[in-house]
Amino acid sequence: MYEGVVQDLIDELGRLPGVGPKGAQRMAFHLLQADAADVRRLADVLVEVKAKARFCSVCFNVSEDEQCRICRDPRRDPALLCVVEEYKDVVAIERTREFKGRYHVLGGAISPIDGIGPDQLRMRELMTRLADGTVTEVILATDPNLEGEATATFVTRMLKDLDLTVTRLASGLPVGGDLEYADEVTLGRAFAGRRSAR
């Protein structure tokens, strides 16, 4: 245990996802040794991101505007809708340059053990987007793990009575992995070889 503000900094850094006690301590001491201008720049960016970043009113991706750049892009195919769990998944798929449609970010995956059910996700908003008939194919790009599979199965059942093609990303992604960590080639092949979810 350290004194005062140093321990407060370690505690706050330790609350970040993926940062354990040792990592928080290393970051805290790095910041203590860093130039004051660098620390100020980091603090300014943290304050600015909280003030300016928001979620797209259409797809719920991270944006600085009412709508994200993907939803505003007229070259994107409005008939293709890729459903992902998190914002980071949009970035992973965009890196492949394979997908030319639009996205819908659910905001997580069904996980009863964590108390996350369909009502905690953006399922209603997804159904609203599909109501006008513009979308003809829904691509389920949830993580290939237990929660992602449960989410994809739930969405597939929700969409079964709609006149839509529902597909799921093909094999090539490791079971139990996260889309965020897949390399571009693997994710690109999985996207190109997607299969029907029904």
C-alpha positions in Angstrom: 0.0 0.0 0.0 1.2 3.4 -0.9 0.2 6.8 0.5 -2.6 9.1 -0.5 -2.9 10.1 -4.2 -0.5 7.4 -5.4 -2.6 4.6 -3.9 -5.8 6.4 -5.3 -4.2 6.4 -8.8 -3.3 2.7 -8.5 -6.8 1.9 -7.3 -8.5 3.8 -10.1 -6.2 2.3 -12.8 -6.9 -1.2 -11.3 -10.6 -0.7 -12.0 -10.0 -0.7 -15.8 -10.8 -3.9 -17.6 -7.8 -6.2 -18.0 -5.6 -4.3 -15.6 -4.5 -6.2 -12.5 -2.9 -4.8 -9.3 0.7 -5.1 -10.7 -0.3 -3.5 -14.1 -2.0 -0.7 -12.3 1.1 -0.1 -10.1 3.3 -0.1 -13.2 1.1 2.4 -15.0 0.9 4.6 -11.9 4.7 4.8 -11.6 5.0 5.4 -15.3 2.7 8.4 -15.0 4.6 9.7 -11.9 7.9 9.6 -13.9 6.4 11.0 -17.1 6.7 14.6 -18.2 3.9 16.8 -16.8 2.8 17.8 -20.3 2.3 14.2 -21.3 0.2 13.5 -18.2 -1.8 16.6 -18.9 -2.4 15.6 -22.5 -3.7 12.2 -21.3 -6.0 13.8 -18.7 -7.3 16.3 -21.4 -8.1 13.4 -23.8 -9.9 11.5 -21.1 -12.1 14.5 -20.3 -12.6 15.3 -23.9 -13.7 11.7 -24.8 -16.3 11.7 -22.1 -17.6 15.1 -23.3 -17.6 14.4 -27.0 -18.1 10.6 -27.6 -21.6 9.3 -27.9 -23.4 6.4 -29.5 -24.8 6.5 -33.0 -28.6 7.0 -33.0 -29.0 4.4 -35.7 -26.5 1.5 -35.1 -25.1 2.4 -31.6 -21.5 2.4 -32.7 -19.2 5.0 -31.0 -19.4 8.3 -32.7 -18.8 12.0 -32.2 -21.9 12.9 -34.2 -25.5 12.0 -34.1 -24.8 9.3 -36.6 -21.5 7.4 -37.1 -19.6 7.7 -40.4 -20.7 4.2 -41.5 -24.4 5.1 -41.1 -23.9 8.4 -43.0 -21.9 6.7 -45.9 -24.3 6.5 -48.9 -22.0 3.9 -50.5 -22.8 1.3 -47.8 -25.4 -1.3 -48.7 -28.5 -0.7 -46.6 -29.8 -4.2 -47.4 -27.0 -5.9 -45.5 -27.0 -5.6 -41.7 -24.2 -7.0 -39.6 -25.2 -7.6 -35.9 -22.2 -7.5 -33.5 -21.8 -7.6 -29.8 -19.6 -4.6 -29.2 -18.1 -1.5 -30.8 -14.7 -3.0 -31.0 -16.2 -5.8 -33.3 -17.1 -3.1 -35.9 -13.5 -2.0 -36.0 -12.3 -5.7 -36.4 -14.7 -6.3 -39.3 -13.9 -3.0 -41.0 -10.2 -3.9 -41.0 -11.0 -6.8 -43.3 -12.5 -4.5 -46.0 -14.9 -7.4 -46.8 -18.1 -6.0 -45.6 -19.9 -3.1 -47.4 -23.2 -3.0 -45.4 -24.2 -1.5 -42.1 -24.0 -2.5 -38.5 -26.1 -3.0 -35.4 -24.2 -3.0 -32.1 -26.1 -5.0 -29.4 -24.0 -3.7 -26.5 -23.1 -7.2 -25.2 -24.1 -10.8 -25.4 -26.6 -12.9 -23.5 -25.0 -14.2 -20.4 -27.3 -15.4 -17.6 -24.4 -15.9 -15.2 -23.6 -12.2 -15.5 -27.3 -11.2 -15.3 -27.4 -10.2 -19.0 -30.5 -11.2 -20.8 -32.1 -10.1 -24.1 -33.7 -7.1 -22.4 -30.3 -5.6 -21.5 -29.3 -5.7 -25.2 -30.5 -3.6 -28.1 -32.9 -6.2 -29.5 -35.9 -4.0 -29.7 -33.9 -1.4 -31.6 -32.8 -4.2 -34.0 -36.4 -5.2 -34.6 -37.4 -1.5 -35.2 -34.6 -1.2 -37.8 -35.8 -4.3 -39.6 -39.5 -3.2 -39.7 -39.4 -1.1 -42.9 -38.1 -4.0 -45.1 -35.0 -2.3 -46.3 -32.7 -5.0 -44.9 -32.7 -8.3 -46.8 -29.8 -10.1 -45.0 -28.9 -10.1 -41.4 -25.3 -11.3 -40.7 -24.8 -12.5 -37.1 -21.2 -11.7 -36.2 -21.2 -12.5 -32.5 -18.2 -14.0 -30.8 -17.7 -17.7 -31.3 -18.1 -18.5 -27.6 -20.9 -19.7 -25.4 -22.4 -16.3 -24.9 -22.0 -15.3 -28.6 -23.6 -18.5 -29.8 -26.5 -18.1 -27.3 -27.0 -14.5 -28.6 -26.9 -15.6 -32.2 -29.5 -18.4 -31.5 -31.8 -15.9 -29.8 -31.6 -13.4 -32.6 -32.2 -16.1 -35.2 -35.3 -17.2 -33.4 -36.5 -13.6 -33.2 -36.1 -13.2 -36.9 -37.6 -16.5 -38.0 -40.9 -15.1 -39.1 -39.4 -12.2 -41.1 -38.7 -12.4 -44.8 -34.9 -12.2 -44.3 -31.8 -14.2 -45.0 -30.1 -14.8 -41.7 -26.4 -15.9 -41.9 -23.7 -16.6 -39.4 -20.0 -16.1 -39.8 -18.3 -19.2 -41.2 -15.6 -21.3 -39.5 -12.1 -20.1 -39.2 -12.7 -18.2 -36.0 -11.5 -20.0 -32.9 -14.2 -21.2 -30.5 -14.0 -19.3 -27.2 -12.2 -16.4 -28.9 -13.1 -12.8 -29.4 -13.5 -11.1 -32.8 -11.3 -8.2 -31.5 -8.3 -10.5 -31.5 -8.8 -12.3 -34.8 -6.4 -11.4 -37.5 -7.7 -9.8 -40.7 -7.2 -12.9 -42.9 -9.0 -15.3 -40.6 -11.9 -12.8 -40.0 -12.0 -12.0 -43.7 -12.3 -15.7 -44.7 -14.9 -16.2 -42.0 -16.9 -13.3 -43.4 -16.7 -14.4 -47.0 -17.8 -18.0 -46.1 -20.7 -17.2 -43.7 -23.5 -19.7 -43.6 -27.2 -19.7 -42.9 -28.1 -19.5 -39.2 -31.5 -21.3 -39.7 
